[in-house]
Amino acid sequence: MKHPKIIFLAIIILIFSFSCSNETADDDTNNILNPSKYYESLNISYGNDSNQTFDMYLPAKRTSKTKTLILVHGGGWSGGDKADMNPIKDLVRQDLPNVAVININYRLATANNKPYPMQVDDITAVIEYLKSNKTKYTISDNFGFIGTSAGGHLALLWSYAFDSDKNINMVCSIVGPTNLTDPAYLNNTSPELQSLLDLFGVDASIPFLEEVSPLHRATASAPPTILFYGGQDPLIPTTQGTALKDKLQTLNVTHQFTLYPNAGHGWVGLELLDTWIKTKAFIQAHL
């Protein structure tokens, strides 16, 4: 739930520079952009708050069947920025050049502004914007998620509980919390961890914590899911991953689960390379 930069730090060396044209977003929804050309627009607003913005990267030669990956940053629901996900965005553009990428910011939680439902509402607003403008941008209404840490939690929660139109084809969560009723959370002795959990409400009720937990919202219609966890993570107990893995298995939902026993809240080197290889293959199979 801390800044996820460490998770993909080593990836930066794999990124090469792209030649592209930068364009400014056009608010005229009837203006169809040239689908033969690459299109990039930063800080597109989808609400009145300064954090309600996203960056858009549309591939050249896209069609009405072009699919989109939505990136959701971490930061303990109260911090972080879409810039933290730029290494992943660059990897997708490099290795999956026919996929559109949306890298989102969302309103950050404070003592007076709880993460839920505020941040779920922001994801809904982004997806509704994309669906309403799919003709303009020449994309489909088929989406996938990659979320890290708190962003992984939000990606899972939205995919399992709020995708009423079944637009989400797959979801990837990297060290994302899944169960706020986990005894490892309810009985924790970590001030740092407790301060993050308290964002959802001091002494929050069990029914409410279940409502905001992807584990308790998963059903047999959940999209294909790929999960990654570190065995030494001080913020995300291993049970956050294993319990969801078991639930998805019971529901017969397509899923993959990877635990790096010696990793913490992020990893580098061969484990990081393994994460991307598996994620790329999962996207190619299910997005």
SELO-812449 format. One line per field, with one value per residue: x, y, z of N, C-alpha, C in turn. Coordinates in pm, whole numbers, plus 50000, padded with zeros to 5 digits. Example, Ala and Ser with C-alpha at 12.3 -4.5 7.8 and 13.67 -1.06 7.14 Angstrom:
REM residues 2
n_x: (51319, 51285)
n_y: (49431, 49775)
n_z: (50780, 50708)
ca_x: (51230, 51367)
ca_y: (49550, 49894)
ca_z: (50780, 50714)
c_x: (51320, 51290)
c_y: (49670, 50003)
c_z: (50780, 50787)
REM end
This chain:
REM residues 287
n_x: (50082, 50218, 50396, 50421, 50655, 50892, 50827, 50842, 51089, 51323, 51236, 51263, 51503, 51446, 51297, 51248, 51291, 51011, 50897, 50665, 50359, 50237, 49921, 49646, 49366, 49040, 48737, 48510, 48286, 48199, 48403, 48595, 48895, 49190, 49228, 49445, 49673, 49906, 49796, 49820, 49732, 49749, 49648, 49363, 49052, 48805, 48631, 48553, 48749, 49098, 49249, 49107, 49184, 49323, 49573, 49606, 49683, 49682, 49705, 49851, 49675, 49448, 49130, 48771, 48772, 48983, 49138, 49160, 49385, 49362, 49538, 49606, 49724, 49911, 49951, 49849, 49579, 49566, 49767, 50022, 50050, 49956, 50186, 50354, 50298, 50403, 50632, 50512, 50320, 50486, 50603, 50380, 50318, 50545, 50561, 50305, 50182, 49939, 49749, 49545, 49615, 49520, 49600, 49535, 49455, 49303, 49068, 49215, 49219, 49128, 49106, 48849, 48742, 48661, 48808, 48624, 48291, 48425, 48663, 48603, 48385, 48521, 48665, 48450, 48354, 48564, 48554, 48296, 48330, 48511, 48359, 48151, 48284, 48393, 48365, 48473, 48742, 48807, 48804, 48728, 48470, 48589, 48782, 49075, 49247, 49541, 49662, 49843, 49924, 49731, 49597, 49567, 49382, 49159, 49120, 49052, 48822, 48645, 48621, 48503, 48268, 48139, 48123, 47885, 47805, 47974, 48227, 48492, 48763, 48987, 49188, 49468, 49639, 49885, 50038, 49799, 49558, 49300, 49114, 48968, 48872, 49040, 49195, 49462, 49467, 49261, 49357, 49602, 49922, 50054, 50123, 50154, 50026, 49769, 49690, 49643, 49434, 49243, 49151, 48923, 48747, 48739, 48701, 48530, 48244, 48205, 48035, 48059, 48335, 48350, 48206, 48383, 48583, 48749, 48765, 48526, 48344, 48376, 48251, 48115, 48114, 48329, 48602, 48884, 49173, 49486, 49737, 49987, 50220, 50429, 50617, 50728, 50606, 50537, 50298, 50096, 49965, 50043, 49812, 49625, 49654, 49646, 49396, 49217, 49295, 49214, 48938, 48870, 48938, 48747, 48519, 48558, 48680, 48887, 49227, 49552, 49821, 50094, 50347, 50619, 50845, 51052, 51022, 50921, 50710, 50706, 50949, 51256, 51482, 51510, 51264, 51098, 51113, 50990, 50732, 50644, 50660, 50468, 50241, 50218, 50167, 49924, 49759, 49764, 49626, 49372, 49269)
n_y: (49879, 50109, 50355, 50229, 50237, 50100, 49845, 49821, 49919, 49809, 49753, 49974, 49978, 49824, 49968, 50140, 50436, 50587, 50701, 50944, 51124, 51404, 51499, 51715, 51660, 51652, 51797, 51763, 51526, 51428, 51441, 51236, 51085, 51033, 50705, 50574, 50682, 50715, 50821, 51043, 51175, 51377, 51406, 51418, 51533, 51394, 51471, 51709, 51739, 51795, 51564, 51395, 51283, 51142, 50973, 50908, 50665, 50574, 50320, 50322, 50242, 50139, 49981, 49934, 49717, 49734, 49686, 49788, 49864, 49951, 50130, 50132, 50309, 50258, 50346, 50344, 50420, 50685, 50827, 50847, 50841, 50862, 50872, 50693, 50457, 50468, 50316, 50062, 50129, 50195, 49947, 49799, 49936, 49881, 49596, 49507, 49629, 49680, 49742, 49971, 50218, 50336, 50546, 50613, 50874, 50918, 51040, 51110, 50952, 51092, 51181, 51277, 51197, 50907, 50612, 50444, 50484, 50647, 50619, 50397, 50502, 50686, 50522, 50408, 50637, 50691, 50464, 50486, 50724, 50639, 50445, 50601, 50753, 50583, 50561, 50800, 50769, 50533, 50267, 49961, 49847, 49680, 49599, 49582, 49546, 49661, 49673, 49804, 49730, 49929, 50010, 49766, 49644, 49816, 49770, 49495, 49501, 49667, 49517, 49281, 49355, 49576, 49577, 49579, 49566, 49386, 49449, 49408, 49218, 49097, 49099, 49219, 49199, 49326, 49271, 49346, 49429, 49207, 49125, 49273, 49178, 48989, 48807, 48869, 49135, 49245, 49191, 49310, 49453, 49670, 50005, 50154, 50000, 49991, 50257, 50289, 50109, 50229, 50432, 50343, 50364, 50401, 50137, 50009, 49827, 49469, 49378, 49603, 49604, 49364, 49436, 49604, 49438, 49253, 48970, 48893, 48977, 48841, 48637, 48365, 48472, 48639, 48810, 48665, 48637, 48746, 48714, 48846, 48811, 48889, 48694, 48806, 49042, 49332, 49465, 49339, 49053, 48709, 48558, 48724, 48686, 48401, 48327, 48450, 48322, 48058, 48100, 48178, 47945, 47770, 47887, 47834, 48017, 48146, 48177, 48286, 48246, 48376, 48344, 48499, 48382, 48510, 48777, 49120, 49401, 49440, 49383, 49297, 49227, 48884, 48792, 49008, 49017, 48775, 48835, 49020, 48867, 48667, 48827, 48959, 48738, 48657, 48876, 48869, 48633, 48676, 48943)
n_z: (50000, 50009, 49812, 49483, 49335, 49383, 49312, 49036, 48969, 48857, 48605, 48451, 48312, 48098, 47931, 47628, 47428, 47283, 46968, 46913, 46847, 47018, 47124, 47195, 47403, 47265, 47339, 47197, 47141, 46904, 46729, 46559, 46617, 46417, 46348, 46243, 46336, 46608, 46928, 47196, 47507, 47790, 48133, 48111, 48206, 48418, 48607, 48870, 49063, 49124, 49116, 48959, 48694, 48393, 48193, 47847, 47603, 47286, 47045, 46714, 46410, 46524, 46593, 46611, 46770, 46939, 47249, 47597, 47858, 48193, 48426, 48772, 49032, 49342, 49694, 49946, 49947, 50015, 49900, 49642, 49278, 48933, 48781, 48898, 48777, 48527, 48433, 48393, 48206, 47992, 47940, 47855, 47621, 47478, 47460, 47408, 47169, 47041, 47222, 47394, 47648, 47962, 48216, 48539, 48772, 49095, 49339, 49650, 49969, 50285, 50635, 50641, 50404, 50288, 50141, 50019, 49914, 49733, 49568, 49412, 49277, 49120, 48944, 48812, 48683, 48504, 48337, 48232, 48090, 47893, 47760, 47664, 47482, 47295, 47019, 46923, 47002, 46881, 47002, 47175, 47407, 47585, 47859, 48071, 48386, 48556, 48870, 49147, 49481, 49693, 49467, 49339, 49507, 49457, 49184, 49179, 49342, 49196, 48960, 49050, 49186, 49071, 48798, 48621, 48356, 48249, 48131, 48191, 48110, 48223, 48524, 48694, 48992, 49193, 49486, 49615, 49867, 49977, 50165, 50418, 50651, 50741, 51000, 51043, 50986, 51146, 51400, 51411, 51513, 51420, 51397, 51162, 50964, 51077, 51066, 50797, 50751, 50910, 50752, 50630, 50827, 51171, 51392, 51212, 51094, 51065, 50851, 50680, 50624, 50487, 50264, 50133, 50057, 49817, 49829, 49952, 49768, 49538, 49275, 49080, 48829, 48810, 48647, 48466, 48669, 48787, 49028, 49248, 49513, 49799, 50022, 50250, 50302, 50483, 50498, 50357, 50436, 50363, 50355, 50238, 49969, 49935, 50035, 49855, 49622, 49683, 49703, 49441, 49312, 49417, 49309, 49048, 48880, 48630, 48701, 48815, 49042, 49215, 49449, 49590, 49797, 49947, 49905, 49965, 49999, 49713, 49453, 49279, 49001, 48895, 48990, 48939, 48661, 48607, 48698, 48505, 48266, 48315, 48353, 48106, 47934, 48041, 47987, 47707, 47670, 47778, 47769)
ca_x: (50000, 50307, 50420, 50463, 50768, 50992, 50783, 50882, 51208, 51417, 51179, 51299, 51614, 51395, 51216, 51316, 51220, 50913, 50871, 50520, 50308, 50156, 49806, 49563, 49232, 48933, 48617, 48400, 48274, 48168, 48525, 48662, 49037, 49243, 49271, 49569, 49786, 49920, 49739, 49854, 49682, 49775, 49565, 49224, 48968, 48678, 48556, 48588, 48864, 49226, 49300, 49022, 49243, 49393, 49653, 49558, 49780, 49609, 49798, 49820, 49605, 49348, 48999, 48664, 48797, 49101, 49110, 49224, 49430, 49351, 49639, 49560, 49841, 49897, 49982, 49771, 49451, 49577, 49883, 50054, 50017, 49961, 50324, 50416, 50269, 50459, 50711, 50423, 50264, 50587, 50616, 50264, 50332, 50656, 50540, 50167, 50164, 49804, 49661, 49535, 49648, 49466, 49669, 49442, 49457, 49172, 49068, 49287, 49145, 49170, 49023, 48711, 48702, 48695, 48839, 48507, 48292, 48479, 48758, 48529, 48308, 48611, 48690, 48326, 48348, 48661, 48505, 48181, 48385, 48569, 48251, 48075, 48368, 48466, 48366, 48570, 48879, 48818, 48839, 48612, 48434, 48652, 48889, 49143, 49311, 49661, 49669, 49947, 49898, 49594, 49538, 49526, 49256, 49052, 49097, 48979, 48690, 48559, 48598, 48418, 48143, 48078, 48124, 47751, 47793, 48073, 48327, 48628, 48804, 49088, 49239, 49596, 49666, 50020, 50036, 49675, 49475, 49178, 49021, 48986, 48830, 49146, 49244, 49593, 49439, 49178, 49434, 49740, 49984, 50136, 50062, 50153, 49919, 49639, 49655, 49588, 49304, 49149, 49092, 48790, 48664, 48782, 48600, 48432, 48173, 48245, 47964, 48116, 48466, 48324, 48160, 48496, 48685, 48729, 48742, 48385, 48261, 48403, 48146, 48155, 48125, 48446, 48688, 49014, 49247, 49623, 49775, 50128, 50241, 50558, 50603, 50779, 50542, 50492, 50167, 49999, 49991, 50029, 49673, 49548, 49660, 49607, 49251, 49147, 49325, 49127, 48800, 48855, 48941, 48616, 48421, 48596, 48720, 49022, 49317, 49690, 49868, 50238, 50402, 50764, 50858, 51148, 50998, 50839, 50606, 50773, 51067, 51336, 51559, 51444, 51124, 51029, 51102, 50888, 50601, 50602, 50639, 50338, 50134, 50205, 50100, 49785, 49690, 49747, 49530, 49240, 49217)
ca_y: (50000, 50223, 50387, 50107, 50256, 49996, 49721, 49814, 50000, 49744, 49748, 50094, 49951, 49754, 50060, 50221, 50559, 50576, 50822, 50957, 51260, 51443, 51576, 51759, 51600, 51735, 51772, 51739, 51381, 51391, 51450, 51108, 51099, 50947, 50580, 50521, 50747, 50707, 50937, 51054, 51295, 51367, 51481, 51434, 51547, 51322, 51520, 51845, 51737, 51799, 51428, 51318, 51294, 51023, 50983, 50817, 50626, 50492, 50272, 50345, 50134, 50080, 49957, 49928, 49600, 49760, 49672, 49890, 49834, 50062, 50118, 50193, 50320, 50238, 50459, 50337, 50489, 50827, 50885, 50790, 50919, 50782, 50868, 50573, 50344, 50490, 50202, 49958, 50183, 50184, 49805, 49759, 49995, 49814, 49452, 49484, 49756, 49699, 49767, 50109, 50227, 50448, 50552, 50702, 50925, 50916, 51122, 51045, 50948, 51167, 51147, 51316, 51145, 50766, 50556, 50379, 50445, 50755, 50577, 50311, 50592, 50745, 50422, 50402, 50755, 50673, 50363, 50543, 50819, 50565, 50381, 50705, 50811, 50477, 50590, 50908, 50721, 50407, 50158, 49881, 49863, 49570, 49657, 49504, 49626, 49628, 49758, 49770, 49762, 49978, 50007, 49629, 49628, 49886, 49702, 49373, 49533, 49715, 49408, 49178, 49402, 49692, 49561, 49529, 49543, 49284, 49506, 49376, 49086, 49041, 49191, 49184, 49267, 49305, 49300, 49415, 49375, 49143, 49088, 49359, 49104, 48893, 48823, 48934, 49278, 49282, 49175, 49352, 49540, 49765, 50138, 50197, 49927, 50030, 50391, 50272, 50044, 50323, 50517, 50291, 50392, 50345, 50043, 49979, 49702, 49356, 49382, 49706, 49556, 49263, 49505, 49666, 49334, 49172, 48830, 48872, 49020, 48754, 48543, 48277, 48552, 48727, 48796, 48602, 48715, 48705, 48771, 48835, 48850, 48864, 48622, 48884, 49174, 49375, 49530, 49250, 48914, 48608, 48513, 48809, 48623, 48261, 48315, 48481, 48211, 47945, 48137, 48172, 47804, 47715, 47944, 47793, 48136, 48138, 48260, 48247, 48299, 48361, 48393, 48502, 48362, 48598, 48915, 49203, 49479, 49476, 49300, 49334, 49116, 48774, 48787, 49114, 48972, 48670, 48901, 49078, 48760, 48605, 48926, 48977, 48620, 48657, 48979, 48819, 48523, 48706, 49079)
ca_z: (50000, 49992, 49672, 49419, 49245, 49405, 49250, 48898, 48950, 48766, 48471, 48377, 48222, 47981, 47853, 47528, 47395, 47175, 46892, 46907, 46837, 47133, 47084, 47306, 47399, 47209, 47416, 47106, 47131, 46766, 46650, 46563, 46592, 46311, 46412, 46185, 46402, 46753, 46996, 47338, 47573, 47933, 48227, 48069, 48325, 48419, 48722, 48914, 49152, 49051, 49101, 48867, 48561, 48345, 48073, 47744, 47502, 47190, 46943, 46574, 46340, 46613, 46536, 46710, 46854, 47023, 47391, 47679, 47993, 48286, 48531, 48897, 49119, 49485, 49779, 50070, 49925, 50052, 49834, 49512, 49158, 48811, 48731, 48954, 48688, 48394, 48383, 48343, 48082, 47886, 47908, 47776, 47488, 47411, 47437, 47364, 47098, 46989, 47336, 47445, 47790, 48039, 48345, 48608, 48909, 49160, 49460, 49760, 50095, 50403, 50751, 50613, 50273, 50291, 50008, 49962, 49773, 49651, 49466, 49321, 49193, 49022, 48840, 48734, 48597, 48395, 48243, 48162, 47993, 47781, 47687, 47594, 47377, 47225, 46874, 46903, 47019, 46808, 47092, 47215, 47549, 47657, 47939, 48173, 48491, 48633, 48988, 49244, 49621, 49708, 49333, 49314, 49580, 49386, 49056, 49210, 49395, 49088, 48866, 49109, 49244, 49007, 48653, 48591, 48212, 48213, 48039, 48234, 48062, 48312, 48624, 48754, 49119, 49247, 49630, 49651, 49975, 49929, 50272, 50534, 50771, 50773, 51138, 51042, 50986, 51261, 51523, 51387, 51614, 51346, 51386, 51021, 50897, 51132, 51017, 50662, 50763, 50972, 50650, 50600, 50943, 51299, 51443, 51106, 51118, 50981, 50721, 50592, 50580, 50385, 50144, 50063, 50040, 49697, 49864, 49985, 49656, 49424, 49237, 48970, 48706, 48817, 48530, 48490, 48768, 48813, 49157, 49288, 49653, 49860, 50148, 50362, 50292, 50616, 50488, 50294, 50478, 50258, 50353, 50148, 49837, 49934, 50057, 49730, 49531, 49718, 49670, 49296, 49276, 49451, 49216, 48912, 48805, 48575, 48781, 48841, 49170, 49235, 49576, 49598, 49942, 50014, 49863, 50051, 49930, 49590, 49427, 49163, 48946, 48825, 49032, 48867, 48523, 48609, 48710, 48377, 48169, 48344, 48331, 47960, 47878, 48088, 47910, 47571, 47668, 47832, 47747)
c_x: (50086, 50321, 50476, 50585, 50870, 50957, 50839, 51008, 51300, 51365, 51229, 51410, 51569, 51322, 51298, 51230, 51129, 50908, 50721, 50483, 50222, 50043, 49728, 49424, 49132, 48805, 48496, 48387, 48239, 48291, 48602, 48808, 49082, 49295, 49399, 49693, 49786, 49865, 49773, 49797, 49694, 49677, 49427, 49137, 48841, 48592, 48608, 48711, 48992, 49286, 49215, 49068, 49302, 49473, 49609, 49666, 49711, 49703, 49754, 49752, 49504, 49214, 48895, 48676, 48918, 49062, 49201, 49263, 49422, 49448, 49594, 49675, 49807, 49931, 49896, 49639, 49459, 49694, 49905, 50006, 50029, 50101, 50397, 50400, 50328, 50550, 50625, 50360, 50361, 50608, 50500, 50279, 50442, 50619, 50400, 50120, 50024, 49701, 49662, 49561, 49585, 49530, 49600, 49495, 49314, 49182, 49129, 49211, 49211, 49082, 48876, 48658, 48750, 48724, 48715, 48379, 48361, 48567, 48697, 48446, 48396, 48643, 48567, 48318, 48444, 48606, 48383, 48227, 48436, 48460, 48172, 48151, 48441, 48469, 48469, 48713, 48908, 48878, 48711, 48574, 48476, 48776, 48953, 49208, 49449, 49666, 49778, 49906, 49753, 49523, 49495, 49395, 49140, 49018, 49016, 48836, 48596, 48524, 48498, 48278, 48071, 48075, 47992, 47732, 47893, 48169, 48469, 48661, 48907, 49132, 49367, 49615, 49803, 50021, 49912, 49605, 49345, 49073, 49048, 48933, 48929, 49189, 49381, 49580, 49364, 49256, 49578, 49790, 50074, 50067, 50052, 50039, 49782, 49595, 49596, 49448, 49199, 49089, 48950, 48695, 48718, 48667, 48490, 48369, 48222, 48167, 48020, 48251, 48452, 48283, 48277, 48609, 48658, 48702, 48594, 48291, 48280, 48287, 48197, 48170, 48242, 48536, 48816, 49105, 49387, 49674, 49923, 50144, 50383, 50542, 50650, 50720, 50492, 50351, 50058, 50031, 49968, 49886, 49585, 49546, 49607, 49457, 49174, 49174, 49230, 48982, 48777, 48857, 48805, 48509, 48447, 48623, 48863, 49115, 49458, 49735, 50018, 50277, 50553, 50801, 50948, 51128, 50909, 50729, 50663, 50900, 51134, 51397, 51473, 51297, 51042, 51010, 50994, 50748, 50554, 50577, 50502, 50223, 50111, 50130, 49953, 49703, 49664, 49640, 49387, 49186, 49130)
c_y: (50126, 50252, 50265, 50123, 50144, 49868, 49710, 49896, 49938, 49739, 49863, 50067, 49879, 49847, 50132, 50340, 50536, 50709, 50832, 51103, 51288, 51531, 51614, 51700, 51701, 51699, 51744, 51589, 51336, 51394, 51319, 51127, 51001, 50817, 50521, 50576, 50721, 50835, 50931, 51184, 51276, 51453, 51516, 51435, 51464, 51362, 51656, 51851, 51731, 51660, 51342, 51340, 51159, 51057, 50875, 50792, 50528, 50449, 50314, 50221, 50064, 50068, 49956, 49805, 49618, 49759, 49763, 49834, 49961, 50036, 50196, 50192, 50287, 50363, 50462, 50409, 50640, 50897, 50820, 50877, 50828, 50774, 50745, 50453, 50362, 50378, 50089, 50004, 50166, 50038, 49758, 49812, 49925, 49671, 49416, 49606, 49780, 49729, 49915, 50107, 50353, 50442, 50657, 50754, 50915, 50999, 51043, 51058, 51036, 51124, 51177, 51265, 51001, 50714, 50500, 50450, 50544, 50705, 50479, 50396, 50656, 50647, 50408, 50518, 50743, 50576, 50415, 50646, 50746, 50499, 50483, 50762, 50706, 50500, 50697, 50855, 50593, 50300, 50079, 49914, 49739, 49620, 49550, 49600, 49570, 49726, 49711, 49816, 49809, 49981, 49867, 49597, 49692, 49818, 49574, 49404, 49579, 49600, 49307, 49229, 49510, 49686, 49503, 49498, 49441, 49333, 49465, 49233, 49019, 49146, 49134, 49267, 49228, 49359, 49380, 49350, 49317, 49123, 49170, 49296, 48994, 48913, 48888, 49085, 49319, 49279, 49223, 49445, 49645, 49900, 50185, 50130, 49973, 50166, 50384, 50211, 50138, 50421, 50472, 50309, 50324, 50259, 50018, 49842, 49593, 49355, 49487, 49661, 49445, 49329, 49563, 49566, 49252, 49025, 48801, 48914, 48932, 48657, 48459, 48352, 48649, 48705, 48720, 48694, 48658, 48784, 48746, 48887, 48817, 48800, 48697, 49026, 49217, 49435, 49436, 49107, 48817, 48561, 48600, 48751, 48482, 48243, 48345, 48372, 48095, 47975, 48128, 48027, 47740, 47761, 47903, 47913, 48117, 48230, 48201, 48314, 48272, 48422, 48385, 48497, 48462, 48745, 48988, 49271, 49533, 49394, 49347, 49208, 49011, 48762, 48892, 49075, 48865, 48730, 48954, 48970, 48695, 48701, 48946, 48860, 48616, 48760, 48928, 48711, 48569, 48846, 49082)
c_z: (50000, 49844, 49603, 49329, 49259, 49332, 49108, 48868, 48846, 48624, 48385, 48277, 48096, 47885, 47748, 47493, 47276, 47101, 46875, 46891, 46958, 47083, 47208, 47291, 47346, 47281, 47328, 47082, 46990, 46676, 46663, 46527, 46484, 46371, 46355, 46256, 46553, 46816, 47144, 47393, 47723, 48012, 48172, 48194, 48311, 48539, 48763, 49003, 49071, 49031, 49008, 48724, 48521, 48220, 47976, 47641, 47407, 47078, 46803, 46516, 46431, 46541, 46648, 46799, 46946, 47170, 47474, 47814, 48077, 48401, 48654, 48997, 49265, 49563, 49904, 50064, 49952, 49985, 49699, 49398, 49037, 48752, 48783, 48861, 48549, 48346, 48329, 48211, 47967, 47845, 47821, 47634, 47409, 47369, 47390, 47284, 47043, 47099, 47373, 47596, 47849, 48178, 48431, 48741, 48963, 49287, 49576, 49891, 50200, 50520, 50726, 50480, 50262, 50150, 49938, 50006, 49679, 49537, 49367, 49226, 49086, 48910, 48752, 48637, 48479, 48291, 48166, 48058, 47870, 47697, 47606, 47476, 47293, 47073, 46843, 46906, 46941, 46898, 47121, 47358, 47627, 47727, 48028, 48271, 48525, 48748, 49081, 49382, 49639, 49573, 49291, 49383, 49504, 49255, 49078, 49253, 49284, 48993, 48920, 49145, 49165, 48854, 48606, 48443, 48160, 48104, 48072, 48194, 48151, 48411, 48682, 48881, 49169, 49390, 49672, 49769, 49919, 50037, 50397, 50662, 50809, 50919, 51146, 51036, 51113, 51391, 51510, 51499, 51550, 51337, 51241, 50946, 50947, 51083, 50876, 50669, 50822, 50872, 50614, 50718, 51067, 51353, 51340, 51131, 51024, 50850, 50625, 50539, 50476, 50254, 50065, 50038, 49914, 49726, 49885, 49872, 49533, 49402, 49121, 48838, 48708, 48696, 48565, 48570, 48785, 48933, 49185, 49431, 49696, 49997, 50270, 50364, 50430, 50616, 50436, 50335, 50363, 50244, 50264, 50007, 49837, 49953, 49929, 49628, 49557, 49682, 49519, 49246, 49302, 49353, 49071, 48822, 48756, 48653, 48780, 48969, 49181, 49369, 49567, 49747, 50013, 49980, 49963, 49973, 49800, 49574, 49300, 49104, 48877, 48865, 48958, 48721, 48511, 48617, 48575, 48272, 48189, 48317, 48182, 47898, 47918, 48012, 47769, 47564, 47699, 47801, 47621)
REM end
